[in-house]
């Protein structure tokens, strides 16, 4: 989409608030029917699932007659609640013989679930998977049941997780992003299997104790729930490893559970060799238990994947199965508006494994459970993280926010603790390392996690290498955003570190929007990323650091295109190790794979820095300068007016007030030239700051991603930015002159609009003096030597020009200077305060701006 269309669209959005009441549904793809992994789904000969993805009606609550027929998964954009409704049939036999669960693998955001108009569950929010027991008494059999899902999609700045202001988060939309299905298991069957690992006597190394619990037998009439019942029951158990099809253990018992309140069968398996799960050889056990009649008919079959591992922290070290462990991780994020099928998810996880990583960090969104399951299957530990990032300090001091965060953490632990490879829960990212509020919040979250799962570790991700001995956490992560790793290491080594906390680089991010170049001296290139990640890997085990997590494996799309990762129309975050097409040919991928797999090292060419000032800046400055020089040298009147306006402004403004001769043509020409100088100055500064992470975060602090995209377009396209800023500057001259002229009705002196207009233009004559500086300004800024001084000088220069304008106003109004200065100060203060109150009240903008500044200081 072209720049002018984007700007027009943004204006229309501002003018037409009803746009947000509309909604658009995006149909996504699913290959759920092709998924045949019985261990993930829990399906066996007696247990099955019913896919509910197809034939849904979608409509607004107020307009049920205007529906669309869709299939899950879907995403939508709407601030109004959307209802999804479908009918399904349960046979009388299914209802009689089975316990049923309704399973949702991912809904966003909050939802109310109804079956036959009866409310059965209220989902409080987030993409966490969840299941609902289907009450038998509200279901119809052999006739349609109506399932209704009412989804509310509201992401705000204060109350939701994630928050509205989300830096480098994947696209967040309302919808049902993952599959919906009903799972069936026999009422009279196996409830669960509990197992424990204990030591054994030689020649055995370990013993696994199993307890099989049956259910529903205490109230069962012998032939009501069981076909082919002949008064006998047998329990058959087998154990084998995933790496060997031969059985490790097999046994059959005759049992009689009828009319017993609780029936369980205990047995144990003695092992001469323990198959321990590890990242190099993820060997696991598959326990399978069948409940049969005496003749081999299976009433119920239960299978479970058992991975035995010992991951722990001890004396400032990590170990896996008593072996030292170093974190070699990567972040895995995929966009919610481009749902991946199960086949693609498996391909992604295999790619991560083949690269040599041993940990996958799921950050900024809760993962698809199949991703976590595949990590267990292929030998990858998983870090599951609360989708919080850059939380203002005031929020972490709020009791309601704390309770909301613990609610999300509790539900995450309930859902993901079934996977033994989930060894750590993240408490969020981009916390301030020197903030007592953040440290206290993290410590409270750590205490909560330990109360729910004492064996899991906790980690937080911080900005700044400050001393944090008081934080209560297991793993302390540091975030790096394209800043030199050696600088971080030097600062980290100066800090006093706690002996009980393990430190690691939790998020190393380097954009690649420049693409392939001749070497790593070109910032933000593939070569630059390769060199950067090479340095991160090199320092990750120095001092007390225990590893790294690179961010991220793949590029992904978000709600806007951040300046930091390079503006593009697709809102693609160019921070992945893989290139846009997902190929493995990037130098970053090859280097990381070789470093982690101990192969030959990939050399990264140095090259030369190709960055230079855009020729447009120099040409524009020269053209405007030449035109001004021609005017001065060819028009004596213009030269005299310019000299008097610059050196003796009071006398010049008095001449305007007294209607002495001043060429309107000269004023108009000067306006166009000054507008060009101002537009060029703004364009140069925007272009220089186009990758500045502080500017990026300040923009999104106002919670408007359309506005962020517009700024991104202007920052990354200097020619277009110059044109639009040029037009805007002319408009400002005219509009300000109009409003100042309106205020002249409150003074006794009659003031013409032409007088105010002339003062507004000639007051900003010093802008012409900046043109020689603008020709070299970008090159000066690139040296990073005097940038802060330049910004201060430019700010003072702006104040001087405004003061010149106010002087002209009090001269032509013929009033005391204090009167004009006081009113101008009052208007400016009222505007700033009103602006601030509005955005602080609506989106807590200044809480986020304050946080962004503190983060930038620590980076």
N, C-alpha and C positions, 0 to 999 in steps of 0.2 A: 504494500500500500504506500503510495507516495506521501511525502511530508504534508503537502497542503490538504490532502484528504484526511490525514490523521488529525490535523489541527481543526478542520471544519467539523469532523466527527466529535471531537472533544467539546467544542463549543455547543453543538447540538445536544450532547449529553447533559451539559450543565443547564441548558435552557429547558430541557424536556425531562422532568423528573419522573413522568409516567413510564418512561422507558424501562425503569427498574421493576415495574409491576408486571412486565411481560416475562415470559420464560421461553427458553429454547432447550429442547432435549437433544442430547447427542448420543446416538446409539453406538455402543462399543461392542467389541467382539468377545466371544467366550468359546473355549474349547473344552468345557466341563464334561461334555458327553464322551470325549475321547480320553479322559483321564482314567487310567486303569491301575492306579497305585492303591491297592487295597489297604495297605498299612496306614497311609495318610487319611483315607476316607473312613477307615474302620469297618470296611465291608468284608464279609465272609460268606460262607454258604447259607447262613441263617440271618445275616444282617445286610441291609440294603439301603439305598438312598433313592429319593424321588426328586428329580430335577424340577425346580419351579421357575426357571429363568424365562420361560416363554409365555406369550399371550397375556400381557398385562395391559390394563388401561391406566393412562396417566392423565390427570386433570387437576385444575385448581379447585380448591375446596368450594369456592363460590360458583363454579361453573361445571358441575359434574357431567352435564350433557355435552360439553365440548372436550371430548377426550381423544387421545391418540393411542393407538395400539403399538406397544413396544415390547422388547425383550431385554432382560438384564444381561450384562451390566449396562448402566446408563449414567450420564452426568447431565446436570442442568444448571442454568443460571436463573435464579429467581429469589426475591426477598419474601415472596408469599409462600405459604405452605403448599406443597404438592402432594397429591394422594396417588398412590399406586394400588391398583386393585386387580385381583384375579380370583378365579374359582378353581378348586381342585377337588378331586373325589378320593375318598378313602373307603375301601370296601369294608363290609361288615367283618370279614375274617381278619383283615389287617387291624381293624380297631379292637377286635376281641383279643388277638394274640400278641400284639406288639405295644411296646412303649415307644413314643414318638417324640422327636426333638425337631424344632424348626431352627435351622442354622443360617446365620448371616455371616459371611466372611468379611464384609466391610460396607458400612453405611456412613454417609456424611450429610448432615451433621447429627442433629438429634432426631429421634423418631418415636412415634407411638404405633404399636402393633395391635391390630384388632383381628379377631377371628369370629365370624358370625356376629359382628357388632359388639362383641365382648372384648374389653381391653385386657390384653394378656401381658404386655410388657411396655415399659417406657425406657428407651435408650437415651442416656443422658448426653451423649455426644462423642464425636471422634470416630476414627476409622477402625477401631478395635473390633475384632470378630467376637461374636457372642452367640449363645444358643438359648432356646426357650423350650421348656417342657410343654408339650401340647396336652392340656387337660382333656381327658376323655369325655367328660360330661358336657363339653360345649361343641363337640364335633358331631357332624352328621355322618352317617354311613350309607353308602350306595346312593348318595345324593350330594349335590354340590355344597362345598364349604367356601365361604368368602373370606379371603385373606386381604386385609387392607393395611397399607403402610402409609402413615402420614409423616412426611419429612419436613422439618424446619431447617433451612440453611441460613444461619446467621453467624458470621465471624466478626467479632468486634475487638476493640482495642483493650478492653479491661477484663472481660468475663469468660472468654472462650479459650480453649486449648486446641489448636494453636491460636495465637493472637492475630489481629488484623495486620499489623506491621510485621511482615515476614521477609527477612533478608535471605536470599538464596534458597528459599523454600520451593518445592515443586508446586505446580498449579493446584489450587485448592478450589474445588467446585462442589456443589451439592450433588447428591446422587447415590445410587447403589452400585458401587464400583466392582464388587466381586459377587460371586455366585450365591444363590439362595437355594436351599434344598431341605427336604425332610429326611431324617435318618430313622430307620426302624431297627429295633432290637427286641427279641422275644421277652415277654413279661416273665415267663418262667424260664429263667436262664441264668447267665453269669453276669453278676453285677460288676465286679472288678477283680483285678489280681494285684495283690500287694507283695512286693519282694524286697529282700534285704540281702546284703553281702556281708558275710562274716568269715573269720579265719577258720582254717581246718587243720587237722593233723596230717603230717606227712604220710603218704606221698602226695596228698592233696594240698593245693595251695589256697584254695578258697571254697566256700560253700554258699550257694544261693538258696535262701529260704523263700518259698512261695506260699501264699495263702490265697486260695480261690474262694470268693464269696458268691453264693447264689442268692437269688431274690425271688419274692412272690410265692414261695412254696408254703409259707405258714398258713395262708388263707385259701389255698388252692383245692378245688375239688379235683380229684385225680385225673379225670378225663376231660375237664373243661377247657384246658389250655394246651393240651398235648395230644397231637395225632399219634396214632400207633402206640399208645401207652399200654404196656402189659404188666405194670407193677414193678418193673426193674429200671434202675438207672445206672449208667456207667459214666465215669469221668476219665477222659483220656487226655494226657498231657505230653507234649513234645517240645524239645528245646534244640535249636540248631543255630549256627552262626550265619551271618550274611555272606561270609567268604567260603562257606563249605555247605553243600546241600545235605551231607550226611548228618544224622541226628546225634546230638550230644547226649540227649536223654529222651527216654520214652517209657511211659507207664500207664496202666489202666487200673482203675479201682471200681468196685461195686459200691454204690452209695444208696442211701435212702433218706432224701431230704423232706419227704412229704410231712406236712403239719409241724415242721420245726420252725421256730421263730427266726432264728439265725442259723444258717448252715454254711459251714466253711470246711474246706479240705486243705490241709497243710502237707507239704512235701518239700524235699530239698534235693538239690543237685550238687554232687561233689565234683570238683574240677581239678584235674591234674595240671591244667594250663588255663590260665584266665585270659579270655579275649578282651583286652582293654581297648576302649575307643581312644584314638588319638588322631591328631591332624594329618599324620603321614599314612596311617593305616586305620581308617575308621571302621574297625570290625565291631559288630554289635550282635546281640542275640535276638532271635525271634522266638517268643514263647507263644505256643498255640494250645488252647484248651478246648476240648469238645465235651458237651453234655449229650449223651446218646441214650437210646433205649437198649435193651439187651440184645437187639438184633442189628445194631449198626445204624439205625435212623438217627440223624443229628437234630437234636432239639435246638441247640445253640452252639456256636463256635466263636471263640474270642481269640484274637491275635494282637500282639503288641510288640513293638520294637524296643529293645532294652539296650541302652548304651551305658557301659560302666566306665566311669572316668573319675578322676580326683583332681579337680582344678581348685587351687587355693592360693592364698597369700600368706606368707610366713616370713617374719623378720625382714620386711622390705623386699622380698623376692616373690616372684610368681613361679608356680610349678604346675605341671600337668603329669599326673601319675608319677610323682616324686622326681620328675626330670625338670631341670630349669626351663623356663618358658619365656620367650621374648615376643612382644606384640608386634606382628607384621600384618597390619590390617588395612582395609579399604572401606570407604563408605559406599553403600549401595542404595541409590535413589532412582526411582523411575517415575515418570509423570503420570498423574491420575487421569489426565484426559487422553491418554494413549495406553489403555489397559493392555498388559501383556498376557498372552495365553500361557498355559502351564508349560508348554513346550519351550517358549521363549524364556520363561523364568529359569527353567532347568539349564538352558543354554548359557544364560548369564552366570548362574552359580558355578557351572563347570568352567567357564572362562576365568572367573575369579580364582578358582582352585588351581587351574593350570598355570596361572600367573605366578603362583607361589605364596599367596597370602594365606594366613592361618586364622584370621578373624574378619568377620563382616560386621560393620557397624551400621545398624539401621537407624538413621537419624532423620529428624524433621517430619517424619510420618511413621505411623505404626505399620509394620510389614505385613504382607500377605503371609498367612501361616504356612503356605506351601514353600515359600522362600526359606523359612526357618527350618522346616522339615528337611529340605534338600541340603541345607548346610550340615545338618546332622548326618545325613546319608553319605555325603561326600567328604566329610572331614573338615568342617569349618566351625569354629566357635562363633557364637552370636552375641552381640551387644544390642540390647533393645533399649531405645531411648525415648523419654518423654519429649513430645514435639514442642519444646519450649526453647526459644533462642532470643537473646537480647531482651530480657525481661527488665523493665524499669525497677529501680530499687524500691520505689513506693509500693509496687504491687507485691513484692515479696514480703513486705511487712503487714500485708492485709490478711486477716484470718480467713476470710472467705476464699481468697485466691489459694491460700495454703490448703484448705480443705478440698478445693477443686483439683488441685495438683495431686494430692494423695488419693483422691477417688480414681483419677486416671491411672496412677501407678498401681493401685490395688487391682483394678480390672485387668491391667496389662500383665501383672504377675499371675493372676488367675488363669489367663488364657495361654501364656507362653511358658509357664513353669513346667508344663507337660513335656517340653523338649529339653533333655538334659544338657544339650550344647549351649543353651542360653545361660551363660555364666555371670553376666553382669547387666545391671539396669542403669541406664544413664539418666541423670537428673536434669538434663537440659544443657544448653551451650551458650557461649559468649557472655559468661558471667564475669564481673569485675574481680580481679584477684585481690584488690585492696578494699573491697566493699564489705563492711561488717554486715550489712543487710543481706547481701547475697550469700555470704559465708554462713550466716545463721539459718537462712532458708535451706541451703544445701544440707546442712547438718541435720535439720529436722526431717528432710526428705530421706536422708540416709537412715535415721532412726526408724522411720515408718517402714522402709523396705526390709530392714533387718527383722522387724516385728512380724512381717508376712513371710519372709523366706530367709532364714538366718544363714543359709549356705551360699546365697548369691552375693556377689560383690557389687559395689556401687561405684559410679564414677561421675565426675562433673567436668565440664569443658570450660576453661577460663581464658581470658585475655590478659596478658601481662605476666611477667615472671617475678612476681612479688612473693614475700614470705607469707605463707598461709599455714603455719603450724597449728592454728586453732580450729581449722575446718575438720569436721568429722566425716571422713570419706575414705574409701579404700584406694581408689585410683584417681590421681589428680592429672587432668589433661590440659595441655596448652594448645592454643589455636594460633596458627601462623597463616597470614594472608599475603603471600608473595614478598614478604620481608625477608632479608637475608638470614638464613638459618644460623650462620656463625654469630651474627649479632645477638640473636636470641640466646644462643649457648653461652656467650660471654656474660650476658645479664643474668641468666639462670645460675651460673656458677658463683656469682657474687652474692646470691641470696642464701639464707640459712634454711635448709630443708628439714622437714620432720623425718625421723627415722622410721615411722610407722606407715607413712603414706608412700605409695608407689607413683612415680611421676612418668608421664609419657607424652608424646606429641599426639594429641587427640584429633587434630584436624589441620592438615597442611593443604592449603588451597592455592592453586596457581592457574590463572586463566590462559587460554590459548587462542584468543580471537584473531591474532595476527596470522596464525597458520604456520606453514613450513617456510623457513628462511635459510640463510646461509650459515647461521650459527646462533649460540645462546646469548650473545651480546645484544641481540634483538629481544627486548622484553616482550613477554606475553606470546611467545612463539612456541611451537612444539619443542624446539631445541632448548628454549629457555625453561620450559616445564621439565624436560628431561634432566637438565643440569640442576634445577631446583630440587626435584625429588631425589636425585642422587645425593645431594648435600644433606637433605633431611634424613635419608637412610644412614648416611655416614655418621651424623651426630646423634642418632637416636639411641645409641647404647653408651654414650659418653656420660661421665659424671654419674648422676643417679637416674638418668633416663632409662626406661625399660622398653622402649619400642616406639612405634609410630602407627598412625592411621592416615592414609592419604585420602584426599577428598577431591574427586569422587571417581568411581570406576567408569561411569558413562555420563555424557552430556544429558541434560534433561531440560524440559520447558517449565516455565513458571508463570506467575500472574503478570509479570512485566519483564522487560529486558533491562537488567541492572547495568549501570555504567561500568562497574568493576569487572564484569565478565564480557564486556563488549556488546554494544547495541546491535540488535538485528530484528527484522520484522517477525521472525518466528518465536520471539521471546525465548530463545535457546540460551541456556547457561553453558558457555564454553569453558567448563572447568574439568571435564572428564579426561581420563587417561586415553580413552578411545576417541577417534575422530568422529565426525558427524555421521558417517555411513556405517559406523560400528566395525570398521576393519581393524586388524591387529598390526598394521604396518607403521604406526606412529613410533617415533624414536623413544617416546616416553614409555610406551608399553614394552618395547624390546629391552630397554635398559632395566626397567623394574623387574621384568621376568628373569633376566640374566643375573641381576644382583641377588634375587631371592632364591634362585635355584643353583647358585654357586657355579655358574657357567662363565664363559669368557666375558670380560667386561666390554660393554658397548661404549665407544668413544663418542663424545659429543663435540662437534666442531665449534670452534670459538666464533668464527665469522667476524663481521664488522657491524657496527650499529648503523642501521639504515634510516633511523628516525631523523627527520629534518623538519624545519618550519615549512608548512604548506606555502607554496609559491603565491597562493591567493592572498595571504596576509600582506606580503611585500608589495604585490601589484596594487591592491586596494589602497594601501597607505600612500604609495607613490602617486596614484591617480588623483586622490583627494588633495594631496599636498600640492601637486602641480596646478590644479584648478584654483586653489586658494592663492598660490603665488602669482598666477596670471591675473587674477582679479586685483590683487594688491598693486601689481606693477602697471596694469593697464587702466585702472580706475582710480584717479586721485581721490575722489570723494569717498570711495570705499576704504582706501588706505587711511584717510584721515579719521573716518568714523571708527574703524577698527582700533586705531591707536588711542583715540579718546575713550572708547568703551573699555579698553583693557587697562589703561593707565590712570584715567580720570573718570571712573564710572559715575560718580555723583553728578558731575557736570553733564555727562552724556545723557543720563536719565532725566535731568532737569530739562534738557533740550527736547526730549521726547514728550515730557509733560506739557511744555509750552508750545507744542506743535511746530517746532522748527523743522526745517527741511531734513527728512530722512527718507531715503529711497526704499519704497516697499519692495522693489525688485531685488535690491541688495539683501534685504532681510530674508526674502524667500530663498534666494540662492544660498545665503549663509545657513539657513535652517537645513536645507538638503545636505550641505557639506558637513555640518555639525552632527546631523543624524548619522551620516556615514562614519564619522570618527567614533561616535558612541557605539554604533553597531559593531564596528570592527573591534573595539576594546572588549565589549561583552563577548563577542564570538571567540576572540583569542583566549580569554580567561576560561570560558566554557570548554573550549577544545583542550586546553591544558589540563583541566580538571575532569576530563571525560572518564578517567579510570579511578578517580578519587573515591575511596570507600566512605569517607566522612560525608561528602556531598551526597552520595548514594543513599546513605542512611538518613540524612536530614530530609531528603525529598520524600522518602517513603514514610517518614514520621507523621506526615500529614494524611496518611491513610488513603491516598487517591492514586491508584496504579495507572490510570489513564494519564494523569498529570506527569507521573514519573516517566512514562513512555515518551511523552512530548518533550520533556527535558532531555531525555536520552537521544531523541532524534536531533535536536538542536546541537547538543554537545558533540555528536559524532559526524555531523554534516555541516561543515563551516560555511559553505556557499549558501545553502538554504537558511542557515541560522542568521547569516548576515542580512539576507533579504527580509526575513520576518522581523528581526530586531530593528532594521532600518525603518520599516513601515510602522512598527510599534512606537519608535522614538518620535516620528513625525506626528503620530496620533496623540502621543503624550503632550507634545508642545501645544497642539491645538486644544486638547481637552483641558489641560491645566490653565491655559489662558482663558478659556471659557468660564471656568469656575471662579477664577480670581476676578474676572470682570463682573460676575454676578455679585461677588462680595463688595464691589465698589458702590453698590446701591446703599450701603450702610454708612458711607462717608459723605461729607458735604460736597467735595470736589467732584465735578463731572469727569469721568474717565472713559475714554473711548476703548473699544475692544482692540483696535489697531495699536494703541499705546501699550496695552498689556502684552499683546502678541509680540511686539518689537522688544520689549524688556525681556520677555522669556527667552527669546532667541539670542540677543546680544549679551545677556547675562552669562550664557554658557559658551561665550567665545573662547575661553581657555581650552575647551575641548580640542580646538585646532592645534594647540601647542603640543598635544599628545601624539600627533601623527608621526613625527620622527621616532618617538619612543615605541610606538606601536609596530613600526617596521621591524624592530629587533626584539620586541617584548617576549615573543614565544621562545626565542633562543635563550634569552636571559633566564626565563622561568625554568627551562630545561636544566640549567646548571644547579638548581636547588640551593643556591648560595645566599640569595638575598630575597627570597620569595616573601617571607613574612614582612620584611621592611617595605617591599613593593606594595603589598596589600594595604599596609598602614598608610603609605603615601597616597595611594589611590583613594582611600577612604577620606583622608583629609582633603584631597583635591575635590572630591564630590561635595564635602561640607562647604568648602570655599565657594564653589559654584552656586550652591543653594543660598549661601549668605549673600552673594552678589545679586541673585534674583530677588531676595527679600528686600535688599537695599533699594533696588529699582522699584519695588512695589510701594514702599513707604515714601519714596520720592514722588511718584506720579499720583499717589493717593493724597499727598501733602499732609501726612500725619506724623506723629512722633515715632521714631524707630522702635521704642520699647513696645508700642501698641502692636505693630506688625510682628515683631519677634515673639511677643507673648502669645498672640493668636496662632502663629505658625507652630510654635512649640506645643500649644494645647491641641491643635489639630493632629499633629504628628503623634503625640502621646495617645490621644484618644483612638487614632487609627491602629496604632501598635497594640494598645491594651485591648481594644475590641477584637482585633484579629487574634491576639493571643488567647483571650478568654473563650472565643468561639471554638478554636481548634483544640484548646486544652479541655474544654468541656465535652466536645463531641468525640475526639479521638486521642485525648491525652498526649497531644503532639509534643509538648515541651518536656514531658517526662522522657519521651523517646529521644528527643534532641539532646537533652542533658546526658543521657546514657551514651549516645553516639559520640559525643565530644570526649567523655571520659574514656571510652574504649579507644578512640583514636590516639589519645595521649599515651595510652599504655602499649599501643601497637609498635 
